[in-house]
């Protein structure tokens, strides 16, 4: 009787993630025929098709989804085992897998640099992505922890607030409102705003704020990164709303200015997030404690 192999699971996970045999082959550094052969071997053992092709798109069958869930659980258990065994050889030989939303990148990299200074032998893998991707990585148990500014309800996640995250309105230095005191939200009615993509925590906070004030703002452009918004604001394409903690260099160089608007900054928070059922290794626990301590220090400074 043929047995399922870890290699088959690994290949199938890549196909399921990419929904493409060719993209999975690139990810795994294999040929496309080799990927197809592994999936066909898995299907032969299972006795059911795991994928189906409709037009040019590939979809998972019900059996494929079941195999994927089982594969993810097995992979996660093996990763936990490998990490925990490494901890038995000493905490500094462990691994930390963390994902952060692009808005949190500036905060996270500073904290990671300090942590790495204390634990130079720890292997750190940092993924910077949008909120949807970070949540997907948490759900698939591909990361230990995440840092983000908005934690969704209804998911089995443990979230700990560790630092304030003030959102401010930015403008180019020559804008008519720069330097003006006590700007009202009505003063912004004629302005165009550059916004993050739908689903972004920053955009959600902005929309809730203006809706509560009864003001419908004009959006001139939607962008997928903070850096794109900064550059567009500098170019005079509109105003933006971003985390103050991401603007240190631009404010120091006077490339951007913060407007003094009634009701701002909008105070949000950074959260350290992991699956509620996640068994945290000693390295991950040490990093979590380090982050919480760093947050307390930032508050008292």
Backbone as CSV, one residue per row, in Angstrom:
resi,resn,N_x,N_y,N_z,CA_x,CA_y,CA_z,C_x,C_y,C_z
1,UNK,0.849,-1.197,0.000,0.000,0.000,0.000,0.882,1.245,0.000
2,UNK,0.614,2.145,-0.944,1.403,3.366,-1.033,1.017,4.342,0.071
3,UNK,2.003,5.065,0.563,1.786,6.002,1.654,1.896,7.439,1.153
4,UNK,1.164,8.303,1.804,1.290,9.730,1.534,2.642,10.210,2.038
5,UNK,3.239,11.145,1.311,4.563,11.648,1.704,4.495,13.142,2.003
6,UNK,5.449,13.595,2.824,5.527,15.016,3.144,5.816,15.839,1.897
7,UNK,6.586,15.268,0.970,6.904,15.974,-0.270,5.629,16.224,-1.087
8,UNK,4.750,15.228,-1.150,3.493,15.400,-1.863,2.651,16.505,-1.215
9,UNK,2.600,16.501,0.109,1.857,17.538,0.814,2.433,18.924,0.516
10,UNK,3.752,19.048,0.557,4.400,20.332,0.328,4.083,20.853,-1.071
11,UNK,4.175,19.968,-2.063,3.888,20.366,-3.446,2.418,20.753,-3.588
12,UNK,1.519,19.952,-3.002,0.099,20.245,-3.133,-0.266,21.555,-2.434
13,UNK,0.351,21.845,-1.295,0.101,23.116,-0.616,0.466,24.284,-1.517
14,UNK,1.584,24.176,-2.228,2.005,25.250,-3.125,1.010,25.421,-4.267
15,UNK,0.544,24.307,-4.840,-0.449,24.369,-5.921,-1.737,25.010,-5.403
16,UNK,-2.175,24.603,-4.212,-3.404,25.147,-3.631,-3.262,26.637,-3.316
17,UNK,-2.081,27.044,-2.883,-1.843,28.447,-2.549,-1.812,29.315,-3.802
18,UNK,-1.161,28.803,-4.842,-1.004,29.571,-6.075,-2.161,29.368,-7.044
19,UNK,-2.904,28.255,-6.875,-3.937,27.848,-7.838,-3.367,27.846,-9.254
20,UNK,-2.146,27.334,-9.339,-1.440,27.282,-10.624,-0.300,26.289,-10.501
21,UNK,-0.210,25.344,-11.422,0.892,24.384,-11.409,2.203,25.070,-11.784
22,UNK,2.134,25.994,-12.726,3.362,26.664,-13.165,3.923,27.583,-12.084
23,UNK,3.042,28.331,-11.398,3.508,29.219,-10.324,4.033,28.409,-9.146
24,UNK,3.392,27.268,-8.861,3.877,26.401,-7.784,5.257,25.858,-8.134
25,UNK,5.467,25.543,-9.401,6.777,25.039,-9.832,7.853,26.089,-9.622
26,UNK,7.534,27.347,-9.936,8.500,28.439,-9.731,8.806,28.604,-8.249
27,UNK,7.759,28.573,-7.409,7.935,28.734,-5.960,8.824,27.636,-5.379
28,UNK,8.657,26.413,-5.870,9.369,25.259,-5.319,10.676,24.958,-6.051
29,UNK,10.967,25.740,-7.105,12.173,25.515,-7.911,12.169,24.112,-8.530
30,UNK,10.993,23.732,-9.047,10.833,22.449,-9.715,10.295,22.693,-11.123
31,UNK,10.334,21.662,-11.951,9.706,21.765,-13.262,8.206,21.556,-13.110
32,UNK,7.424,22.070,-14.057,5.984,21.886,-13.982,5.587,20.414,-14.078
33,UNK,6.233,19.617,-14.932,5.893,18.183,-14.954,6.137,17.495,-13.614
34,UNK,7.202,17.913,-12.902,7.492,17.308,-11.595,6.388,17.627,-10.599
35,UNK,5.878,18.866,-10.650,4.781,19.255,-9.766,3.525,18.458,-10.106
36,UNK,3.209,18.370,-11.380,2.028,17.623,-11.811,2.116,16.150,-11.396
37,UNK,3.311,15.574,-11.498,3.499,14.175,-11.143,3.236,13.950,-9.658
38,UNK,3.706,14.873,-8.807,3.491,14.735,-7.369,2.001,14.812,-7.032
39,UNK,1.282,15.731,-7.673,-0.150,15.878,-7.400,-0.919,14.655,-7.916
40,UNK,-0.540,14.163,-9.100,-1.205,12.971,-9.631,-0.962,11.756,-8.738
41,UNK,0.261,11.654,-8.180,0.558,10.565,-7.253,-0.296,10.654,-6.009
42,UNK,-0.493,11.877,-5.518,-1.339,12.089,-4.343,-2.789,11.717,-4.659
43,UNK,-3.262,12.106,-5.839,-4.626,11.778,-6.238,-4.819,10.266,-6.376
44,UNK,-3.773,9.582,-6.864,-3.872,8.129,-7.025,-4.027,7.440,-5.678
45,UNK,-3.340,7.940,-4.667,-3.436,7.357,-3.332,-4.789,7.680,-2.697
46,UNK,-5.226,8.943,-2.846,-6.494,9.370,-2.261,-7.671,8.720,-2.982
47,UNK,-7.513,8.551,-4.287,-8.586,7.948,-5.068,-9.632,8.931,-5.533
48,UNK,-9.310,10.227,-5.441,-10.238,11.278,-5.852,-9.450,12.412,-6.502
49,UNK,-10.044,13.132,-7.436,-9.355,14.310,-7.994,-9.275,15.415,-6.948
50,UNK,-8.154,16.089,-6.901,-7.949,17.155,-5.917,-8.085,18.539,-6.527
51,UNK,-7.954,18.641,-7.843,-8.121,19.919,-8.532,-9.021,19.715,-9.742
52,UNK,-9.595,20.801,-10.191,-10.349,20.772,-11.435,-10.087,22.071,-12.179
53,UNK,-10.080,21.999,-13.485,-9.794,23.170,-14.303,-11.061,23.603,-15.029
54,UNK,-11.428,24.885,-14.821,-12.572,25.489,-15.489,-12.050,26.650,-16.311
55,UNK,-12.057,26.479,-17.624,-11.429,27.482,-18.473,-9.933,27.450,-18.263
56,UNK,-9.371,28.583,-17.929,-7.928,28.650,-17.674,-7.612,28.651,-16.181
57,UNK,-8.642,28.533,-15.345,-8.433,28.623,-13.904,-8.497,27.249,-13.244
58,UNK,-7.700,27.091,-12.189,-7.676,25.849,-11.416,-8.372,26.084,-10.078
59,UNK,-9.216,25.134,-9.683,-9.923,25.216,-8.408,-9.700,23.913,-7.640
60,UNK,-9.789,23.991,-6.314,-9.704,22.790,-5.500,-11.067,22.120,-5.440
61,UNK,-11.064,20.804,-5.522,-12.291,20.049,-5.303,-12.538,19.953,-3.799
62,UNK,-13.665,19.387,-3.416,-13.939,19.196,-1.985,-12.880,18.312,-1.349
63,UNK,-12.459,17.257,-2.067,-11.385,16.394,-1.562,-10.084,17.164,-1.462
64,UNK,-9.855,18.050,-2.426,-8.643,18.863,-2.392,-8.594,19.770,-1.181
65,UNK,-9.736,20.346,-0.840,-9.771,21.212,0.341,-9.524,20.418,1.615
66,UNK,-10.056,19.202,1.685,-9.825,18.353,2.857,-8.345,17.997,2.992
67,UNK,-7.720,17.632,1.860,-6.292,17.291,1.874,-5.467,18.510,2.260
68,UNK,-5.846,19.679,1.756,-5.103,20.902,2.087,-5.159,21.186,3.579
69,UNK,-6.337,21.082,4.186,-6.463,21.347,5.623,-5.621,20.364,6.436
70,UNK,-5.662,19.101,6.049,-4.858,18.093,6.756,-3.380,18.374,6.589
71,UNK,-2.992,18.755,5.377,-1.586,19.045,5.096,-1.090,20.226,5.917
72,UNK,-1.917,21.276,6.015,-1.520,22.455,6.789,-1.348,22.125,8.271
73,UNK,-2.241,21.264,8.791,-2.108,20.873,10.198,-0.823,20.086,10.426
74,UNK,-0.520,19.161,9.518,0.695,18.351,9.652,1.936,19.223,9.553
75,UNK,1.940,20.135,8.567,3.087,21.026,8.390,3.297,21.901,9.616
76,UNK,2.193,22.421,10.164,2.299,23.277,11.345,2.852,22.500,12.536
77,UNK,2.404,21.254,12.716,2.898,20.438,13.828,4.385,20.139,13.670
78,UNK,4.807,19.871,12.448,6.228,19.606,12.212,7.068,20.860,12.459
79,UNK,6.541,22.022,12.039,7.263,23.272,12.282,7.383,23.541,13.773
80,UNK,6.279,23.303,14.501,6.320,23.494,15.956,7.330,22.547,16.598
81,UNK,7.343,21.292,16.134,8.279,20.317,16.678,9.714,20.755,16.430
82,UNK,9.998,21.199,15.204,11.353,21.629,14.865,11.780,22.821,15.715
83,UNK,10.858,23.775,15.879,11.173,24.960,16.675,11.399,24.606,18.137
84,UNK,10.514,23.772,18.695,10.628,23.421,20.112,11.877,22.593,20.399
85,UNK,12.251,21.723,19.469,13.491,20.970,19.644,14.695,21.899,19.615
86,UNK,14.606,22.921,18.757,15.700,23.892,18.702,15.833,24.635,20.029
87,UNK,14.666,24.898,20.652,14.721,25.604,21.927,15.416,24.782,23.007
88,UNK,15.280,23.474,22.928,15.934,22.616,23.914,17.448,22.702,23.805
89,UNK,17.930,23.144,22.632,19.377,23.316,22.452,19.823,24.720,22.844
90,UNK,18.873,25.513,23.315,19.202,26.871,23.713,18.318,27.857,22.997
91,UNK,17.782,28.849,23.704,16.809,29.750,23.128,17.335,30.507,21.927
92,UNK,18.589,30.879,21.936,19.133,31.705,20.864,19.333,30.947,19.562
93,UNK,19.009,29.656,19.522,19.121,28.919,18.269,17.759,28.758,17.603
94,UNK,16.738,29.422,18.134,15.386,29.253,17.631,15.079,30.127,16.431
95,UNK,13.817,30.074,16.011,13.361,30.799,14.826,12.105,31.578,15.152
96,UNK,11.992,32.775,14.565,10.836,33.642,14.759,10.267,34.007,13.396
97,UNK,9.027,33.593,13.149,8.338,33.930,11.906,7.256,34.950,12.227
98,UNK,7.390,36.135,11.658,6.463,37.210,11.979,6.007,37.905,10.705
99,UNK,4.750,38.322,10.687,4.213,39.098,9.569,3.647,40.402,10.115
100,UNK,3.821,41.476,9.356,3.304,42.777,9.772,2.583,43.423,8.602
101,UNK,1.572,44.215,8.912,0.935,44.998,7.868,1.912,46.090,7.444
102,UNK,1.773,46.560,6.214,2.725,47.537,5.695,2.739,48.811,6.540
103,UNK,1.598,49.171,7.109,1.535,50.353,7.967,2.382,50.171,9.217
104,UNK,2.471,48.941,9.720,3.197,48.666,10.966,4.681,48.401,10.737
105,UNK,5.122,48.416,9.503,6.490,48.010,9.197,7.533,48.856,9.922
106,UNK,7.322,50.187,9.942,8.303,51.062,10.577,8.446,50.765,12.066
107,UNK,7.330,50.486,12.721,7.362,50.161,14.153,7.999,48.795,14.371
108,UNK,7.596,47.817,13.561,8.058,46.443,13.749,9.553,46.298,13.506
109,UNK,10.070,46.932,12.452,11.501,46.770,12.150,12.381,47.334,13.253
110,UNK,11.946,48.430,13.851,12.720,48.992,14.961,12.764,48.050,16.153
111,UNK,11.620,47.449,16.479,11.549,46.504,17.592,12.369,45.254,17.280
112,UNK,12.256,44.748,16.050,13.009,43.559,15.657,14.512,43.798,15.723
113,UNK,14.946,44.990,15.331,16.369,45.304,15.378,16.888,45.269,16.817
114,UNK,16.099,45.807,17.742,16.501,45.786,19.150,16.527,44.355,19.690
115,UNK,15.509,43.573,19.327,15.454,42.181,19.788,16.621,41.385,19.227
116,UNK,16.938,41.599,17.961,18.052,40.880,17.333,19.381,41.238,18.004
117,UNK,19.484,42.488,18.466,20.697,42.897,19.172,20.916,42.108,20.447
118,UNK,19.830,41.714,21.106,19.938,40.926,22.338,20.062,39.432,22.063
119,UNK,19.507,38.995,20.936,19.508,37.560,20.596,20.010,37.382,19.164
120,UNK,21.292,37.602,18.932,21.831,37.609,17.559,21.737,36.274,16.830
121,UNK,21.589,35.166,17.556,21.545,33.857,16.904,20.141,33.429,16.492
122,UNK,19.134,34.202,16.892,17.770,33.864,16.518,17.574,34.138,15.030
123,UNK,16.988,33.183,14.335,16.687,33.338,12.913,15.324,34.005,12.781
124,UNK,15.282,35.175,12.136,14.046,35.950,12.027,13.605,36.016,10.571
125,UNK,12.348,35.676,10.339,11.757,35.832,9.004,10.602,36.814,9.120
126,UNK,10.727,37.940,8.397,9.720,39.001,8.451,9.015,39.114,7.100
127,UNK,7.686,39.042,7.112,6.891,39.224,5.899,6.062,40.496,6.066
128,UNK,6.208,41.412,5.117,5.447,42.664,5.136,4.400,42.587,4.030
129,UNK,3.133,42.743,4.412,2.075,42.567,3.425,0.853,43.370,3.835
130,UNK,-0.209,43.260,3.046,-1.441,43.944,3.429,-2.183,43.140,4.494
131,UNK,-3.211,43.747,5.046,-3.911,43.149,6.180,-4.523,41.798,5.822
132,UNK,-5.102,41.701,4.650,-5.748,40.459,4.230,-4.744,39.317,4.163
133,UNK,-3.555,39.601,3.632,-2.529,38.559,3.524,-2.023,38.135,4.899
134,UNK,-1.848,39.107,5.801,-1.379,38.782,7.155,-2.382,37.878,7.861
135,UNK,-3.669,38.194,7.725,-4.704,37.358,8.344,-4.722,35.967,7.735
136,UNK,-4.483,35.886,6.438,-4.433,34.587,5.769,-3.276,33.746,6.299
137,UNK,-2.127,34.381,6.539,-0.969,33.659,7.077,-1.229,33.189,8.499
138,UNK,-1.938,33.988,9.278,-2.317,33.567,10.628,-3.255,32.375,10.571
139,UNK,-4.251,32.459,9.687,-5.234,31.384,9.582,-4.590,30.071,9.162
140,UNK,-3.572,30.148,8.285,-2.889,28.953,7.795,-1.770,28.494,8.732
141,UNK,-1.566,29.241,9.841,-0.534,28.899,10.826,0.861,28.888,10.206
142,UNK,1.098,29.818,9.263,2.417,29.897,8.637,3.343,30.848,9.375
143,UNK,2.808,31.592,10.351,3.609,32.533,11.119,3.349,32.340,12.604
144,UNK,4.288,32.826,13.423,4.116,32.744,14.874,3.277,33.903,15.390
145,UNK,3.597,35.105,14.918,2.966,36.318,15.419,2.726,37.291,14.271
146,UNK,1.836,38.233,14.510,1.612,39.320,13.559,1.496,40.627,14.335
147,UNK,1.891,41.709,13.681,1.694,43.045,14.241,0.791,43.795,13.275
148,UNK,-0.325,44.304,13.791,-1.288,45.014,12.944,-2.047,46.031,13.769
149,UNK,-2.779,46.893,13.070,-3.488,47.968,13.753,-4.968,47.739,13.935
150,UNK,-5.522,46.714,13.313,-6.950,46.432,13.448,-7.148,44.926,13.469
151,UNK,-7.689,44.404,14.546,-7.876,42.957,14.703,-9.338,42.622,14.439
152,UNK,-9.628,41.737,13.495,-11.019,41.421,13.171,-11.688,40.606,14.268
153,UNK,-12.992,40.773,14.382,-13.759,39.973,15.322,-14.170,38.664,14.654
154,UNK,-14.462,37.672,15.472,-14.980,36.418,14.936,-13.921,35.400,14.573
155,UNK,-12.638,35.776,14.638,-11.568,34.819,14.389,-10.964,34.394,15.720
156,UNK,-10.454,33.184,15.778,-9.916,32.648,17.032,-8.482,33.138,17.211
157,UNK,-8.368,34.452,17.514,-7.069,35.088,17.649,-6.927,35.706,19.037
158,UNK,-5.697,35.722,19.529,-5.386,36.423,20.777,-4.613,37.678,20.419
159,UNK,-5.159,38.842,20.772,-4.548,40.122,20.413,-4.236,40.918,21.669
160,UNK,-3.005,41.451,21.734,-2.573,42.241,22.881,-2.137,43.621,22.402
161,UNK,-2.774,44.654,22.922,-2.411,46.029,22.558,-1.096,46.404,23.239
162,UNK,-0.167,46.976,22.468,1.118,47.298,23.088,1.604,48.724,22.831
163,UNK,0.998,49.459,21.895,1.497,50.802,21.613,0.412,51.616,20.910
164,UNK,0.396,52.926,21.206,-0.533,53.815,20.508,-0.084,54.023,19.067
165,UNK,-1.054,54.318,18.207,-0.779,54.538,16.788,-1.587,55.740,16.313
166,UNK,-1.059,56.964,16.470,-1.821,58.155,16.080,-1.827,58.361,14.569
167,UNK,-3.025,58.598,14.010,-3.169,58.902,12.585,-3.318,60.406,12.411
168,UNK,-2.582,60.961,11.465,-2.591,62.412,11.233,-2.871,62.701,9.758
169,UNK,-3.299,63.932,9.488,-3.515,64.366,8.113,-2.252,65.053,7.619
170,UNK,-1.776,64.641,6.456,-0.551,65.209,5.907,-0.840,65.975,4.622
171,UNK,0.000,66.977,4.380,-0.141,67.822,3.197,1.249,68.206,2.709
172,UNK,1.370,68.650,1.461,2.661,69.165,1.003,2.967,70.472,1.741
173,UNK,4.240,70.824,1.948,4.583,72.014,2.754,3.942,73.308,2.274
174,UNK,3.679,73.445,0.983,3.116,74.691,0.465,1.598,74.745,0.448
175,UNK,0.943,73.770,1.041,-0.523,73.732,1.017,-1.115,74.904,1.807
176,UNK,-2.276,75.380,1.383,-2.915,76.555,2.002,-3.253,76.376,3.471
177,UNK,-3.423,75.123,3.920,-3.806,74.892,5.319,-2.618,74.682,6.252
178,UNK,-1.422,74.549,5.704,-0.233,74.322,6.533,0.034,75.565,7.381
179,UNK,0.190,75.347,8.672,0.442,76.455,9.588,-0.818,77.056,10.172
180,UNK,-1.979,76.739,9.617,-3.234,77.266,10.134,-3.624,76.528,11.407
181,UNK,-4.121,77.273,12.391,-4.521,76.678,13.663,-6.012,76.339,13.654
182,UNK,-6.344,75.320,14.426,-7.749,74.947,14.638,-8.514,74.754,13.323
183,UNK,-7.965,73.936,12.454,-8.638,73.607,11.201,-9.848,72.731,11.524
184,UNK,-11.010,73.065,10.976,-12.209,72.261,11.211,-12.357,71.223,10.104
185,UNK,-13.176,70.201,10.372,-13.405,69.193,9.344,-14.113,69.803,8.136
186,UNK,-14.904,70.873,8.382,-15.570,71.541,7.257,-14.562,72.192,6.320
187,UNK,-13.416,72.609,6.873,-12.370,73.199,6.039,-11.796,72.192,5.047
188,UNK,-12.026,70.905,5.320,-11.471,69.854,4.464,-12.446,69.420,3.374
189,UNK,-13.657,69.982,3.388,-14.696,69.520,2.466,-14.294,69.681,1.009
190,UNK,-13.492,70.712,0.715,-13.100,70.968,-0.673,-11.838,70.216,-1.076
191,UNK,-11.247,69.492,-0.131,-9.974,68.810,-0.399,-10.194,67.396,-0.935
192,UNK,-9.242,66.948,-1.735,-9.240,65.566,-2.208,-8.267,64.765,-1.352
193,UNK,-8.633,63.505,-1.085,-7.792,62.652,-0.249,-7.275,61.455,-1.040
194,UNK,-6.039,61.098,-0.770,-5.423,59.882,-1.288,-5.612,58.812,-0.230
195,UNK,-6.174,57.667,-0.593,-6.553,56.678,0.416,-5.925,55.324,0.127
196,UNK,-5.832,54.512,1.177,-5.390,53.129,1.033,-6.514,52.290,0.432
197,UNK,-6.171,51.047,0.083,-7.131,50.161,-0.540,-8.254,49.787,0.434
198,UNK,-9.404,49.368,-0.128,-10.515,48.929,0.704,-10.077,47.780,1.601
199,UNK,-10.481,47.818,2.870,-10.073,46.793,3.826,-8.910,47.216,4.692
200,UNK,-8.204,48.276,4.292,-7.092,48.783,5.093,-7.621,49.349,6.405
201,UNK,-6.896,49.084,7.504,-7.302,49.600,8.799,-7.278,51.125,8.842
202,UNK,-6.264,51.730,8.196,-6.157,53.188,8.165,-7.339,53.799,7.428
203,UNK,-7.688,53.199,6.290,-8.830,53.725,5.531,-10.125,53.571,6.324
204,UNK,-10.291,52.425,6.990,-11.494,52.216,7.783,-11.631,53.250,8.889
205,UNK,-10.517,53.564,9.574,-10.545,54.561,10.651,-10.887,55.941,10.093
206,UNK,-10.341,56.281,8.930,-10.614,57.561,8.288,-12.093,57.681,7.922
207,UNK,-12.645,56.636,7.298,-14.039,56.673,6.868,-14.989,56.774,8.064
208,UNK,-14.676,56.050,9.150,-15.530,56.120,10.340,-15.496,57.517,10.960
209,UNK,-14.306,58.132,10.972,-14.165,59.468,11.569,-15.016,60.479,10.816
210,UNK,-14.886,60.532,9.492,-15.608,61.536,8.718,-17.102,61.239,8.665
211,UNK,-17.480,59.961,8.675,-18.902,59.614,8.693,-19.548,60.101,9.985
212,UNK,-18.824,59.967,11.113,-19.345,60.433,12.395,-19.520,61.950,12.413
213,UNK,-18.718,62.652,11.598,-18.819,64.112,11.513,-19.826,64.548,10.450
214,UNK,-20.418,63.582,9.752,-21.389,63.914,8.721,-20.768,64.488,7.477
215,UNK,-19.486,64.213,7.240,-18.778,64.762,6.084,-18.375,63.641,5.134
216,UNK,-18.733,63.801,3.884,-18.333,62.838,2.863,-17.139,63.427,2.098
217,UNK,-15.976,62.850,2.311,-14.782,63.409,1.682,-14.622,62.893,0.263
218,UNK,-13.894,63.658,-0.515,-13.614,63.264,-1.892,-12.299,62.492,-1.942
219,UNK,-12.313,61.370,-2.627,-11.078,60.599,-2.798,-10.632,60.723,-4.246
220,UNK,-9.385,61.131,-4.432,-8.874,61.342,-5.786,-8.127,60.122,-6.314
221,UNK,-7.642,59.282,-5.388,-6.838,58.146,-5.828,-6.764,57.105,-4.717
222,UNK,-6.773,55.832,-5.099,-6.613,54.729,-4.147,-5.259,54.098,-4.367
223,UNK,-4.515,53.893,-3.286,-3.144,53.376,-3.390,-2.934,52.227,-2.428
224,UNK,-1.993,51.342,-2.780,-1.811,50.110,-2.012,-0.666,50.177,-1.011
225,UNK,-0.027,51.328,-0.859,1.081,51.413,0.103,1.176,52.819,0.678
226,UNK,1.741,52.920,1.880,1.961,54.216,2.512,2.953,55.054,1.725
227,UNK,3.993,54.400,1.190,5.017,55.138,0.447,4.422,55.813,-0.774
228,UNK,3.503,55.127,-1.443,2.859,55.722,-2.616,2.038,56.951,-2.219
229,UNK,1.357,56.861,-1.089,0.576,58.010,-0.620,1.488,59.175,-0.264
230,UNK,2.592,58.908,0.409,3.540,59.980,0.759,4.012,60.714,-0.493
231,UNK,4.424,59.955,-1.499,4.947,60.569,-2.714,3.872,61.359,-3.450
232,UNK,2.647,60.825,-3.467,1.559,61.523,-4.150,1.195,62.817,-3.422
233,UNK,1.214,62.796,-2.091,0.942,64.014,-1.321,2.033,65.044,-1.590
234,UNK,3.288,64.611,-1.595,4.391,65.528,-1.899,4.216,66.171,-3.266
235,UNK,3.673,65.405,-4.214,3.478,65.908,-5.574,2.259,66.819,-5.693
236,UNK,1.493,66.983,-4.600,0.346,67.876,-4.619,-0.923,67.271,-5.173
237,UNK,-1.027,65.930,-5.154,-2.200,65.265,-5.716,-3.355,65.150,-4.726
238,UNK,-3.134,65.570,-3.481,-4.191,65.506,-2.481,-3.607,65.397,-1.086
239,UNK,-4.501,65.318,-0.097,-4.090,65.111,1.286,-4.091,63.620,1.587
240,UNK,-3.430,63.237,2.666,-3.393,61.841,3.070,-3.570,61.715,4.568
241,UNK,-3.943,60.523,5.006,-4.026,60.216,6.434,-3.176,58.981,6.685
242,UNK,-2.128,59.142,7.495,-1.195,58.054,7.758,-0.802,58.047,9.223
243,UNK,-0.192,56.949,9.635,0.336,56.858,10.994,1.506,57.831,11.157
244,UNK,1.485,58.584,12.243,2.567,59.524,12.520,3.907,58.808,12.613
245,UNK,3.885,57.552,13.065,5.124,56.802,13.255,5.786,56.405,11.940
246,UNK,5.114,56.600,10.815,5.701,56.269,9.515,6.255,57.505,8.815
247,UNK,6.217,58.672,9.468,6.515,59.939,8.792,7.773,60.625,9.296
248,UNK,8.552,59.952,10.117,9.694,60.598,10.781,10.641,61.271,9.792
249,UNK,11.053,60.564,8.749,12.031,61.112,7.805,11.437,62.271,7.000
250,UNK,10.210,62.094,6.500,9.599,63.125,5.656,9.357,64.414,6.432
251,UNK,8.993,64.316,7.704,8.774,65.509,8.514,10.101,66.187,8.838
252,UNK,11.135,65.382,9.130,12.446,65.949,9.449,13.020,66.700,8.249
253,UNK,12.790,66.187,7.050,13.296,66.818,5.830,12.342,67.860,5.266
254,UNK,11.218,68.068,5.961,10.197,69.042,5.564,9.646,68.771,4.168
255,UNK,9.527,67.507,3.851,8.893,67.126,2.590,7.384,67.046,2.729
256,UNK,6.928,66.850,3.969,5.506,66.791,4.284,5.245,67.606,5.542
257,UNK,4.000,67.998,5.730,3.612,68.724,6.941,2.346,68.091,7.517
258,UNK,2.231,68.127,8.840,1.047,67.611,9.530,0.087,68.772,9.783
259,UNK,-1.169,68.601,9.394,-2.167,69.643,9.605,-2.774,69.531,11.002
260,UNK,-3.051,70.692,11.601,-3.664,70.739,12.933,-5.177,70.772,12.760
261,UNK,-5.793,69.603,12.730,-7.222,69.476,12.433,-7.977,69.057,13.686
262,UNK,-9.137,69.654,13.862,-10.005,69.321,14.988,-10.328,67.823,14.984
263,UNK,-10.100,67.163,16.134,-10.393,65.736,16.252,-9.224,64.836,15.911
264,UNK,-8.129,65.437,15.444,-6.930,64.657,15.130,-5.844,64.927,16.162
265,UNK,-4.946,63.947,16.360,-4.861,62.671,15.651,-5.985,61.701,16.046
266,UNK,-6.322,60.813,15.106,-7.207,59.695,15.422,-6.335,58.663,16.132
267,UNK,-6.674,58.345,17.366,-5.819,57.437,18.129,-6.238,55.982,17.922
268,UNK,-5.390,55.266,17.239,-5.572,53.829,17.095,-4.455,53.145,17.884
269,UNK,-4.322,51.834,17.725,-3.330,51.109,18.524,-2.701,50.007,17.690
270,UNK,-1.481,49.629,18.086,-0.809,48.477,17.493,-1.081,47.260,18.374
271,UNK,-1.312,46.131,17.710,-1.602,44.892,18.429,-0.612,43.803,18.026
272,UNK,-0.243,42.997,18.999,0.528,41.788,18.760,-0.474,40.635,18.742
273,UNK,-0.502,39.889,17.634,-1.584,38.925,17.406,-1.016,37.541,17.107
274,UNK,-1.644,36.513,17.673,-1.330,35.137,17.293,-2.588,34.294,17.441
275,UNK,-2.574,33.127,16.852,-3.706,32.220,16.981,-3.898,31.848,18.451
276,UNK,-5.136,31.776,18.887,-5.412,31.446,20.290,-4.925,30.046,20.637
277,UNK,-4.911,29.151,19.646,-4.481,27.776,19.906,-3.005,27.556,19.603
278,UNK,-2.275,28.644,19.319,-0.861,28.533,18.963,-0.021,28.227,20.192
279,UNK,0.807,27.214,20.077,1.735,26.892,21.156,3.018,27.673,20.907
280,UNK,3.241,28.704,21.707,4.362,29.605,21.481,5.652,28.998,22.027
281,UNK,6.687,29.008,21.202,8.001,28.506,21.606,8.652,29.504,22.567
282,UNK,9.709,29.112,23.269,10.406,30.052,24.156,10.883,31.319,23.444
283,UNK,11.363,31.200,22.189,11.805,32.383,21.446,10.630,33.309,21.177
284,UNK,9.519,32.747,20.751,8.342,33.564,20.454,7.811,34.215,21.729
285,UNK,7.788,33.482,22.823,7.354,34.058,24.097,8.283,35.191,24.525
286,UNK,9.589,34.986,24.341,10.557,36.021,24.696,10.335,37.280,23.856
287,UNK,10.052,37.086,22.553,9.803,38.240,21.689,8.513,38.946,22.100
288,UNK,7.478,38.185,22.428,6.214,38.790,22.851,6.425,39.648,24.097
289,UNK,7.146,39.133,25.065,7.428,39.891,26.282,8.266,41.136,25.976
290,UNK,9.201,40.995,25.031,10.051,42.116,24.633,9.207,43.221,23.995
291,UNK,8.269,42.849,23.124,7.405,43.823,22.456,6.538,44.565,23.470
292,UNK,5.954,43.817,24.410,5.091,44.447,25.411,5.895,45.419,26.281
293,UNK,7.125,45.041,26.616,7.983,45.934,27.397,8.366,47.166,26.595
294,UNK,8.638,46.987,25.295,8.983,48.108,24.421,7.807,49.076,24.318
295,UNK,6.594,48.540,24.277,5.408,49.396,24.223,5.249,50.221,25.480
296,UNK,5.487,49.611,26.637,5.383,50.353,27.891,6.436,51.457,27.965
297,UNK,7.650,51.167,27.479,8.714,52.169,27.475,8.345,53.344,26.578
298,UNK,7.754,53.053,25.419,7.366,54.120,24.489,6.316,55.040,25.099
299,UNK,5.407,54.450,25.918,4.354,55.236,26.541,4.922,56.184,27.589
300,UNK,5.950,55.737,28.311,6.488,56.543,29.415,7.524,57.543,28.967
301,UNK,8.022,57.434,27.720,9.055,58.362,27.258,8.466,59.741,26.961
